[in-house]
């Protein structure tokens, strides 16, 4: 349509100006045509949203299968599949602190059929720690819904010669550089939490990167790394079964799922770094599709099945609007900017 407008303009210029009074009519016609296009586009998006989804949705998870993020994705996918009468399939794309999966969605067709379940790691931490990405983690992704939030828990190898946080810190101070923690990649939230722990405690604990928390566990159980920070939902069974020791959680308050585990904030007042999960879509996804998807996620988080499964794991189901996720996202960007600055001092 734009080409026709240009051709029309050139044609008018070639034959000379139209008679007096004709230009306002031409402008009026063009204005009506443009308004018609905008209105038709809006109606099309609304109709598209009503028919959405008409085929399977791919939910990209930017970490390896087996961790807490993956578990949340599968719970959500099961519920959405039931609500939408369409398959929502989980596809794991691990690597580069979650940015490989995020990049895939950022560059995907913005039609609502490729969406991203990402954590604070790829939504926030990488903004400060990975400046040379192939996409813009803020501008190229549209917030859809804040799905859930839960504390991270510091778990340790069961044979580690320390039984609580104070003993562990003392062990680190007596053995600088000897003990390590596993994290889910350079620039991930788990690395920043580990580095913030290192600076707050004044210890020399070494960070070891992995492609997802699920890959750290075998080394933790074997004693090749001393501790790891991971979501409480993924670790709660191992903690209760005595497979690992739990030293602390990273949230401001103790978890109702494991109230016996102290918070790091009780010892270090600045420590308040919960883990959160949000759903994102490619930035150009039409608003009616984003709103419909957000509404369905909120409905899923209110379902008794999902609430029980998440609450039993120590996770808080939320299901926000796109605007609410965006506001929380901006707060988190500011928080982690301060954390990065603190760890570099």
C-alpha positions as CSV (number, residue, x, y, z in Angstrom):
1,X,0.0,0.0,0.0
2,X,2.9,2.4,0.7
3,X,4.2,1.8,-2.8
4,X,0.8,2.9,-4.3
5,X,0.9,6.1,-2.2
6,X,4.4,6.9,-3.6
7,X,3.3,6.1,-7.1
8,X,0.2,8.3,-6.7
9,X,2.4,11.2,-5.4
10,X,4.7,10.9,-8.4
11,X,1.8,10.8,-10.8
12,X,0.3,14.0,-9.3
13,X,3.7,15.7,-9.6
14,X,4.0,14.7,-13.2
15,X,0.6,16.0,-14.4
16,X,0.8,19.2,-12.2
17,X,-1.2,20.3,-9.2
18,X,-4.8,19.3,-9.1
19,X,-7.5,22.0,-9.2
20,X,-8.0,24.2,-6.2
21,X,-10.0,22.4,-3.5
22,X,-8.9,18.9,-4.7
23,X,-5.9,18.6,-2.3
24,X,-8.0,18.5,0.9
25,X,-10.2,15.8,-0.7
26,X,-7.1,13.8,-1.6
27,X,-5.7,14.1,1.9
28,X,-9.0,13.2,3.4
29,X,-9.2,10.1,1.2
30,X,-5.6,9.1,2.1
31,X,-6.3,9.7,5.8
32,X,-9.4,7.5,5.6
33,X,-7.5,4.8,3.8
34,X,-4.8,4.8,6.5
35,X,-7.3,4.7,9.3
36,X,-9.1,1.8,7.6
37,X,-5.8,-0.1,7.4
38,X,-5.1,0.5,11.1
39,X,-8.6,-0.5,12.1
40,X,-8.5,-3.6,9.9
41,X,-5.1,-4.5,11.4
42,X,-6.5,-4.1,14.9
43,X,-9.6,-6.2,14.1
44,X,-7.4,-8.8,12.5
45,X,-5.2,-9.0,15.7
46,X,-8.4,-9.4,17.8
47,X,-9.7,-12.1,15.6
48,X,-6.3,-13.8,15.6
49,X,-6.3,-13.7,19.4
50,X,-9.7,-15.3,19.5
51,X,-8.5,-18.2,17.4
52,X,-5.2,-18.5,19.3
53,X,-3.8,-21.0,19.6
54,X,-4.6,-23.1,16.6
55,X,-1.5,-25.3,16.7
56,X,1.1,-26.3,19.3
57,X,3.1,-23.8,21.3
58,X,6.8,-24.2,21.9
59,X,7.8,-23.2,25.4
60,X,11.6,-22.6,25.3
61,X,13.5,-23.3,28.5
62,X,17.1,-22.0,28.3
63,X,18.6,-24.5,30.7
64,X,19.1,-28.3,30.7
65,X,16.3,-30.6,31.7
66,X,16.1,-31.7,35.3
67,X,16.5,-28.5,37.2
68,X,13.9,-26.3,39.0
69,X,13.3,-24.1,36.0
70,X,12.6,-27.1,33.8
71,X,10.2,-28.5,36.4
72,X,8.2,-25.3,36.5
73,X,8.1,-25.2,32.7
74,X,6.6,-28.7,32.6
75,X,4.0,-28.0,35.3
76,X,2.9,-24.9,33.3
77,X,3.0,-26.7,30.0
78,X,0.7,-29.5,31.3
79,X,-1.8,-27.0,32.6
80,X,-1.8,-24.7,29.6
81,X,-2.2,-27.7,27.3
82,X,-5.4,-28.7,29.2
83,X,-6.8,-25.1,29.2
84,X,-6.0,-24.3,25.6
85,X,-6.8,-27.7,24.1
86,X,-3.5,-27.4,22.3
87,X,-0.1,-29.0,23.0
88,X,2.4,-26.8,24.8
89,X,5.7,-28.6,24.4
90,X,8.8,-27.9,26.5
91,X,12.0,-27.5,24.5
92,X,15.3,-27.2,26.4
93,X,17.9,-24.9,24.8
94,X,20.7,-24.7,27.4
95,X,23.9,-22.7,27.3
96,X,25.5,-19.3,27.8
97,X,23.7,-18.5,31.1
98,X,20.3,-18.9,29.4
99,X,21.0,-16.6,26.5
100,X,21.0,-19.2,23.8
101,X,17.4,-20.0,24.5
102,X,16.5,-16.4,25.0
103,X,18.1,-15.4,21.7
104,X,16.1,-18.1,19.9
105,X,12.8,-16.6,21.1
106,X,13.9,-13.0,20.6
107,X,14.5,-13.9,16.9
108,X,11.4,-16.1,16.5
109,X,8.3,-15.2,14.5
110,X,6.2,-13.0,16.9
111,X,3.0,-15.0,16.5
112,X,2.6,-16.4,20.0
113,X,3.7,-19.9,19.1
114,X,7.3,-19.6,20.4
115,X,7.6,-18.3,24.0
116,X,10.3,-18.2,26.6
117,X,10.3,-19.3,30.2
118,X,13.3,-17.5,31.7
119,X,14.6,-16.7,35.1
120,X,16.2,-13.7,36.7
121,X,19.5,-15.0,35.2
122,X,18.7,-14.5,31.5
123,X,16.2,-11.6,32.2
124,X,18.4,-9.5,34.4
125,X,21.9,-10.8,35.4
126,X,23.2,-11.1,31.8
127,X,22.3,-7.5,31.1
128,X,25.3,-6.5,33.3
129,X,27.6,-9.5,32.8
130,X,27.3,-10.3,29.1
131,X,27.4,-7.1,27.0
132,X,28.1,-8.6,23.6
133,X,25.0,-10.7,23.0
134,X,23.4,-11.3,19.6
135,X,20.2,-9.8,20.8
136,X,19.0,-7.1,23.3
137,X,17.7,-8.9,26.4
138,X,15.5,-6.0,27.2
139,X,14.3,-4.6,23.9
140,X,13.9,-7.8,22.0
141,X,11.6,-9.6,24.5
142,X,8.1,-8.7,25.6
143,X,7.1,-9.5,29.2
144,X,4.0,-11.7,29.4
145,X,3.6,-12.9,33.0
146,X,5.5,-13.3,36.2
147,X,4.8,-17.0,36.8
148,X,6.3,-17.8,40.2
149,X,8.9,-16.9,42.8
150,X,10.8,-18.9,45.4
151,X,14.0,-18.8,47.4
152,X,17.3,-20.2,46.4
153,X,18.8,-22.6,48.9
154,X,22.5,-23.2,49.6
155,X,23.0,-27.0,49.6
156,X,26.3,-28.7,50.5
157,X,27.8,-32.2,50.0
158,X,26.6,-34.3,52.9
159,X,30.2,-35.2,53.9
160,X,31.4,-31.6,54.0
161,X,33.0,-30.9,57.5
162,X,30.5,-28.2,58.3
163,X,26.9,-28.6,59.5
164,X,25.6,-25.0,59.3
165,X,26.3,-21.7,57.7
166,X,28.6,-20.4,60.5
167,X,30.7,-23.5,60.4
168,X,30.9,-23.4,56.6
169,X,32.1,-19.8,56.6
170,X,34.7,-20.7,59.2
171,X,35.8,-23.6,57.0
172,X,36.2,-21.3,54.0
173,X,38.2,-18.8,55.9
174,X,40.6,-21.5,57.1
175,X,41.0,-23.0,53.6
176,X,41.1,-20.1,51.1
177,X,40.7,-21.3,47.5
178,X,40.1,-24.9,48.5
179,X,36.3,-25.1,48.2
180,X,34.1,-24.3,45.2
181,X,30.5,-23.7,44.3
182,X,28.8,-24.8,41.1
183,X,26.6,-22.3,39.1
184,X,24.7,-22.3,35.9
185,X,27.1,-20.3,33.7
186,X,29.1,-17.1,33.7
187,X,26.7,-14.1,34.1
188,X,23.9,-16.2,35.6
189,X,22.0,-15.2,38.7
190,X,23.5,-18.2,40.5
191,X,27.0,-16.9,39.8
192,X,26.0,-13.5,41.0
193,X,24.5,-14.9,44.2
194,X,27.7,-17.0,44.7
195,X,29.9,-13.9,44.2
196,X,27.8,-11.8,46.4
197,X,28.1,-14.5,49.1
198,X,31.9,-14.5,48.6
199,X,32.1,-10.7,49.0
200,X,29.7,-10.6,52.0
201,X,31.6,-13.3,53.8
202,X,35.1,-12.2,52.8
203,X,36.0,-15.7,51.8
204,X,37.8,-17.2,48.8
205,X,35.3,-19.7,47.4
206,X,35.8,-20.6,43.7
207,X,32.9,-20.5,41.2
208,X,32.7,-23.4,38.6
209,X,30.3,-22.9,35.6
210,X,28.0,-25.5,34.3
211,X,25.3,-25.6,31.6
212,X,22.4,-25.7,34.0
213,X,21.8,-26.7,37.6
214,X,20.9,-30.3,36.7
215,X,24.5,-30.9,35.6
216,X,25.9,-29.6,38.9
217,X,24.2,-32.1,41.1
218,X,26.3,-35.2,40.3
219,X,29.5,-33.2,41.2
220,X,27.9,-31.9,44.4
221,X,26.9,-35.4,45.5
222,X,30.3,-36.7,44.7
223,X,32.0,-33.9,46.6
224,X,33.8,-32.4,43.5
225,X,32.1,-29.1,44.4
226,X,31.3,-28.1,48.0
227,X,28.0,-26.2,47.6
228,X,25.5,-25.0,45.0
229,X,22.7,-22.4,45.0
230,X,19.6,-23.8,43.5
231,X,15.9,-23.3,43.7
232,X,14.3,-24.7,46.8
233,X,11.6,-26.6,44.8
234,X,14.3,-28.6,43.0
235,X,16.2,-29.4,46.2
236,X,13.6,-29.9,48.9
237,X,13.2,-33.7,48.5
238,X,17.0,-34.2,48.6
239,X,17.2,-32.0,51.7
240,X,14.5,-34.0,53.5
241,X,16.0,-37.3,52.4
242,X,19.4,-36.3,53.8
243,X,21.2,-36.5,50.4
244,X,22.5,-32.9,50.9
245,X,22.9,-30.4,53.7
246,X,20.9,-27.1,53.6
247,X,22.7,-24.1,55.0
248,X,20.5,-21.1,54.1
249,X,18.0,-19.6,51.7
250,X,18.5,-16.4,49.8
251,X,15.0,-14.8,50.4
252,X,14.2,-12.2,53.0
253,X,12.0,-14.6,54.9
254,X,12.2,-18.3,55.7
255,X,10.2,-20.6,53.4
256,X,7.0,-22.1,54.7
257,X,8.0,-25.3,52.9
258,X,11.2,-25.5,55.0
259,X,11.0,-23.1,57.9
260,X,13.9,-24.8,59.7
261,X,16.4,-23.4,57.1
262,X,17.7,-20.0,58.1
263,X,18.0,-17.1,55.7
264,X,21.3,-15.5,54.7
265,X,19.7,-12.2,55.5
266,X,19.6,-13.2,59.2
267,X,23.4,-13.1,59.1
268,X,24.0,-10.6,56.2
269,X,21.2,-7.9,56.2
270,X,21.8,-7.0,52.5
271,X,21.1,-10.5,51.3
272,X,17.7,-10.7,49.6
273,X,17.9,-12.5,46.3
274,X,15.0,-14.8,45.5
275,X,14.7,-16.7,42.3
276,X,11.8,-15.8,39.9
277,X,10.4,-17.1,36.7
278,X,8.7,-15.0,34.0
279,X,7.2,-15.8,30.6
280,X,8.3,-13.7,27.7
281,X,7.5,-13.5,23.9
282,X,9.3,-11.9,21.0
283,X,9.0,-8.1,21.3
284,X,6.8,-7.6,18.2
285,X,4.1,-10.1,19.4
286,X,0.7,-8.4,19.0
287,X,-0.7,-7.1,22.3
288,X,-4.0,-9.1,22.0
289,X,-1.9,-12.3,21.8
290,X,0.3,-11.3,24.7
291,X,-2.8,-10.4,26.8
292,X,-4.5,-13.7,26.0
293,X,-1.5,-15.7,26.9
294,X,-1.0,-13.7,30.1
295,X,-4.6,-14.3,31.1
296,X,-4.2,-18.1,30.5
297,X,-1.0,-18.2,32.6
298,X,-2.7,-16.3,35.4
299,X,-5.6,-18.8,35.2
300,X,-3.1,-21.7,35.3
301,X,-1.4,-20.3,38.4
302,X,-4.8,-20.1,40.1
303,X,-5.7,-23.7,39.4
304,X,-5.7,-25.9,42.5
305,X,-3.5,-28.5,40.8
306,X,-0.7,-26.0,40.0
307,X,-1.0,-24.1,43.3
308,X,-0.6,-27.4,45.2
309,X,2.3,-28.7,43.1
310,X,4.2,-25.4,43.4
311,X,3.4,-24.7,47.0
312,X,4.5,-28.2,48.0
313,X,7.9,-27.5,46.5
314,X,8.2,-24.1,48.2
315,X,7.4,-22.0,45.1
316,X,4.9,-19.1,45.2
317,X,2.6,-19.2,42.1
318,X,1.8,-15.6,40.9
319,X,0.5,-15.2,37.3
320,X,0.8,-11.4,36.7
321,X,-0.2,-9.1,33.9
322,X,2.4,-8.0,31.4
323,X,2.6,-4.5,33.0
324,X,3.1,-6.0,36.5
325,X,6.0,-8.2,35.2
326,X,7.5,-5.2,33.4
327,X,7.4,-3.2,36.6
328,X,9.0,-6.0,38.7
329,X,11.6,-6.6,35.9
330,X,12.7,-2.9,36.1
331,X,13.1,-3.2,39.9
332,X,15.2,-6.3,39.5
333,X,17.4,-4.6,36.9
334,X,18.2,-1.9,39.4
335,X,18.8,-4.4,42.2
336,X,21.3,-6.5,40.2
337,X,23.0,-3.5,38.9
338,X,23.8,-2.6,42.5
339,X,24.9,-6.2,43.2
340,X,27.3,-6.3,40.2
341,X,28.8,-3.0,41.4
342,X,29.2,-4.4,44.9
343,X,31.0,-7.5,43.7
344,X,33.5,-5.5,41.7
345,X,34.6,-3.4,44.6
